[in-house]
Each structure stands twice: as C-alpha cells, then as structure tokens.
C-alpha cells in the first residue's frame, strides 16, 4: 500500500468514526433538504405516475440539500460534509417498499432503508450551496394518490444529545470533515416535501429550522472576497 493510499484510508476511517453521531456542538440551521423526483439541476416536487401492468407505482425520490449559505467559523470556511443523517417519511400510502442508495463515497450506519445515517469518505464538497444526499426507489400499491414524501423530525438521533438542537425544529443534520477540524460541528436543515399523484392542490410549503446559524453565532456568513 502506498503512502498516499494509506493516508486516504486513515482519513476515511477517522471520518467514519466521527460521523454525525460524534458531533458535540450544535451550530443552528443552514439549508433545506428538498425532496424531489429528479436529482437536479431542476428539482421536481410534484409528479404524476400511473400504476404499471402489475398494479404498482414505482418512483425515484431524491433528498437534495440546497440553499446552504457559505459560512465561516471554527476550522475556517465550511465547505464539505463529513456525515449527515435524515429519515424519509411516506404519508398517504399503505404498502410501501423502499430501496435506498447513496451515490457518493460513504459508509451507511442507517437502521433501515428509510434512514440515511452516513459518514462520507473522505468528505463531499458542497457546490453552489447544493449536494444530493440520498436516493430512494419507492414501490407503492396503486393507484397511490396524494402520497406525500417528507422527513421525519424524529429521524435525526444525534440532535437529541446536543444542547439547543431539540428546540430548533430540524429535519436533517450534517457535520464537517476531520481534515477541516469541523467534525464536531453539527448543522441542522429544514425540508421541503414532494407529492405524488395529487388530486388537489398540494401543499409544498417548506418547514424551515426555527433557529438559524446566525442566531447561534458559532458560524457567520462568509465575508465577500475583495
């Protein structure tokens, strides 16, 4: 094993060990996880999908972290994720089968296909305030009308152990990378739902965090470059 490969393995192992669960400091909310029937660049929150010949509906749903402000604080500018956690919630359908994938290098510590509790290896850069987190292939018993995809507010277990996090109303959380010395800093995110086969005007209002990073004050908006 070359020194470069060994170094990468050690860094990756450290990130996995850190993960979201090792975070110790809540930094407030930054960003919104948008549920979408496409991964981008144009997100799609509403979709019509008829049953197939077997009477089932199959759709793909992505969780996309979006609208992340570039902030700076301990460790410098926060540029990359070292781990994240969120849990998909499917409402309005009786029979649901989920198959989960994460399309970035990672180790998944989730307790089932609905939960993404992930350590990224060696960390994933947030580009233009956006990063695709999780992808589910969802199978539903047809015709599956007014099915709402949301995030479970109880699906961020790390939040329960962090002072100030429980009152912030977050639906997802993420930490920085060890190479930036930001693995202990935990940010929350709100979410925006997606709706499948609506028969009425769907409610797509986002649920933002109640406490933002500016309220907490550990990180601040990055100063404009001169």
C-alpha positions as CSV (number, residue, x, y, z in Angstrom):
1,X,0.0,0.0,0.0
2,X,1.5,3.4,-1.0
3,X,1.7,6.2,1.5
4,X,-1.0,8.1,-0.4
5,X,-3.4,5.2,-0.2
6,X,-2.6,4.7,3.4
7,X,-3.2,8.3,4.2
8,X,-6.6,8.2,2.4
9,X,-7.5,5.1,4.4
10,X,-6.7,6.7,7.7
11,X,-8.6,9.9,6.9
12,X,-11.6,7.9,5.7
13,X,-11.5,5.8,8.9
14,X,-11.4,8.9,11.0
15,X,-14.4,10.4,9.2
16,X,-16.4,7.2,9.7
17,X,-15.6,7.2,13.3
18,X,-16.6,10.8,13.7
19,X,-19.8,10.8,11.6
20,X,-22.8,12.8,12.7
21,X,-23.1,10.8,16.0
22,X,-19.8,12.2,17.2
23,X,-20.8,15.8,16.9
24,X,-20.7,17.8,20.1
25,X,-21.7,21.4,19.2
26,X,-25.0,22.5,17.5
27,X,-24.4,25.4,15.2
28,X,-28.0,26.2,14.1
29,X,-29.8,25.6,10.8
30,X,-28.2,26.1,7.4
31,X,-30.0,24.9,4.3
32,X,-33.1,23.0,3.3
33,X,-33.4,19.3,2.2
34,X,-35.7,19.3,-0.8
35,X,-37.4,16.1,-1.7
36,X,-37.6,15.8,-5.5
37,X,-38.5,13.3,-8.2
38,X,-35.3,14.4,-10.1
39,X,-31.8,14.9,-8.7
40,X,-31.4,18.2,-10.5
41,X,-30.4,20.6,-11.7
42,X,-34.1,21.3,-11.9
43,X,-35.9,19.8,-8.9
44,X,-39.4,18.4,-9.3
45,X,-41.7,18.4,-6.2
46,X,-44.8,17.1,-7.9
47,X,-45.2,14.1,-10.2
48,X,-48.0,12.0,-11.8
49,X,-47.1,8.3,-12.1
50,X,-49.8,5.7,-13.1
51,X,-49.7,2.1,-11.9
52,X,-47.8,-0.4,-14.2
53,X,-49.2,-3.6,-15.6
54,X,-48.8,-5.2,-12.2
55,X,-50.8,-2.6,-10.4
56,X,-47.9,-0.9,-8.6
57,X,-46.4,2.6,-8.8
58,X,-42.6,3.0,-8.9
59,X,-40.9,6.3,-8.5
60,X,-37.5,7.6,-7.6
61,X,-37.1,10.2,-4.9
62,X,-34.0,12.2,-4.0
63,X,-33.1,14.2,-0.9
64,X,-31.2,17.3,-2.0
65,X,-29.5,19.6,0.5
66,X,-30.0,23.0,-1.0
67,X,-29.7,26.7,-0.2
68,X,-26.7,26.2,2.1
69,X,-25.1,29.6,2.9
70,X,-21.3,29.7,2.8
71,X,-20.3,30.2,6.4
72,X,-17.0,30.5,8.3
73,X,-16.1,29.9,11.9
74,X,-14.0,27.2,13.7
75,X,-11.9,25.4,11.1
76,X,-12.4,28.2,8.6
77,X,-14.9,28.2,5.8
78,X,-17.4,25.3,5.9
79,X,-17.1,23.7,2.5
80,X,-17.7,19.9,2.8
81,X,-19.8,17.3,4.6
82,X,-18.2,14.6,6.7
83,X,-21.5,13.0,7.6
84,X,-25.3,13.5,7.6
85,X,-28.5,12.0,8.8
86,X,-32.1,12.1,7.9
87,X,-35.1,9.7,7.6
88,X,-37.7,9.6,4.8
89,X,-41.4,9.6,5.8
90,X,-44.0,8.4,3.3
91,X,-47.5,9.6,4.1
92,X,-50.8,8.5,2.4
93,X,-49.8,5.1,1.3
94,X,-50.5,1.7,3.0
95,X,-48.0,-0.5,1.2
96,X,-44.5,1.0,0.7
97,X,-41.2,-0.7,-0.2
98,X,-38.0,1.4,-0.2
99,X,-34.7,0.7,-1.8
100,X,-32.0,3.2,-0.7
101,X,-28.8,4.3,-2.5
102,X,-26.2,7.0,-1.7
103,X,-24.3,7.9,-4.8
104,X,-21.3,9.5,-3.1
105,X,-18.4,7.5,-1.4
106,X,-19.8,6.7,2.1
107,X,-20.4,4.3,4.9
108,X,-24.0,3.9,5.9
109,X,-25.0,3.4,9.6
110,X,-28.7,3.7,9.0
111,X,-31.1,1.4,10.8
112,X,-33.2,0.7,7.7
113,X,-33.9,1.8,4.1
114,X,-35.8,4.9,5.2
115,X,-32.9,6.3,7.3
116,X,-29.7,7.8,5.8
117,X,-27.1,8.0,8.6
118,X,-24.0,8.3,6.6
119,X,-20.3,9.0,7.0
120,X,-18.9,10.4,3.8
121,X,-15.4,9.2,2.7
122,X,-13.3,11.3,2.6
123,X,-15.9,14.1,2.6
124,X,-18.1,15.7,0.0
125,X,-17.9,19.2,-1.3
126,X,-21.0,21.4,-1.3
127,X,-21.1,23.0,-4.7
128,X,-23.1,26.2,-5.2
129,X,-24.9,25.6,-2.0
130,X,-26.3,22.2,-3.1
131,X,-25.5,18.5,-2.6
132,X,-27.5,15.3,-3.4
133,X,-27.7,13.2,-0.2
134,X,-29.9,10.1,-0.6
135,X,-31.9,8.4,-3.4
136,X,-34.8,6.0,-2.9
137,X,-36.6,3.8,-5.3
138,X,-40.1,3.7,-4.0
139,X,-42.7,1.0,-4.8
140,X,-46.3,1.6,-3.9
141,X,-49.6,-0.3,-4.2
142,X,-51.5,1.5,-7.0
143,X,-53.1,3.9,-7.7
144,X,-51.4,5.8,-4.9
145,X,-53.0,9.2,-4.9
146,X,-51.9,12.2,-2.8
147,X,-48.8,10.4,-1.5
148,X,-46.6,12.9,0.5
149,X,-42.8,12.5,0.9
150,X,-41.5,14.2,4.0
151,X,-38.7,14.0,6.5
152,X,-39.3,12.5,9.9
153,X,-38.4,15.1,12.6
154,X,-37.6,12.2,15.0
155,X,-35.2,10.8,12.4
156,X,-32.1,12.9,13.4
157,X,-30.9,10.9,16.5
158,X,-27.7,13.0,17.0
159,X,-29.8,16.1,17.7
160,X,-31.1,14.6,21.0
161,X,-27.7,14.8,22.5
162,X,-26.8,18.3,21.5
163,X,-27.6,21.4,23.6
164,X,-30.0,23.7,21.8
165,X,-30.7,21.3,18.9
166,X,-34.0,19.9,20.2
167,X,-35.7,23.3,20.1
168,X,-34.5,24.1,16.6
169,X,-37.1,22.1,14.7
170,X,-34.6,20.4,12.4
171,X,-35.4,17.6,9.9
172,X,-31.9,16.7,8.9
173,X,-28.4,17.3,10.2
174,X,-24.8,17.3,8.9
175,X,-21.2,17.7,10.2
176,X,-18.0,18.9,8.6
177,X,-14.8,16.9,7.8
178,X,-11.9,15.9,10.0
179,X,-9.4,17.4,7.7
180,X,-11.0,20.8,8.3
181,X,-11.3,20.1,12.0
182,X,-15.1,20.6,11.7
183,X,-16.3,17.1,12.5
184,X,-17.7,18.2,15.9
185,X,-19.9,21.0,14.4
186,X,-23.4,19.9,13.6
187,X,-25.8,21.9,11.4
188,X,-29.5,21.4,11.0
189,X,-31.6,21.7,7.9
190,X,-35.3,22.2,7.2
191,X,-37.1,20.3,4.5
192,X,-39.5,20.8,1.6
193,X,-41.9,18.0,0.7
194,X,-42.7,16.2,-2.6
195,X,-46.2,14.9,-3.6
196,X,-47.0,12.1,-5.9
197,X,-50.3,11.9,-7.9
198,X,-52.1,14.8,-6.3
199,X,-55.8,15.1,-6.8
200,X,-55.9,18.5,-5.1
201,X,-53.5,21.4,-5.0
202,X,-50.6,20.1,-3.0
203,X,-49.1,21.9,0.0
204,X,-45.4,22.3,-0.9
205,X,-44.5,24.8,1.9
206,X,-41.1,24.2,3.3
207,X,-40.6,23.6,7.0
208,X,-37.5,25.7,7.9
209,X,-35.3,25.5,11.0
210,X,-36.5,27.7,13.9
211,X,-33.0,28.6,14.9
212,X,-30.5,29.5,12.2
213,X,-26.8,29.6,12.3
214,X,-26.8,33.4,12.7
215,X,-28.9,33.1,15.9
216,X,-26.4,30.6,17.4
217,X,-23.3,32.6,16.4
218,X,-20.7,29.9,16.2
219,X,-20.5,30.3,12.4
220,X,-21.2,33.5,10.5
221,X,-21.8,34.3,6.8
222,X,-18.6,34.3,4.9
223,X,-17.2,37.8,4.2
224,X,-17.3,38.8,0.5
225,X,-14.0,38.3,-1.3
226,X,-12.2,41.6,-2.1
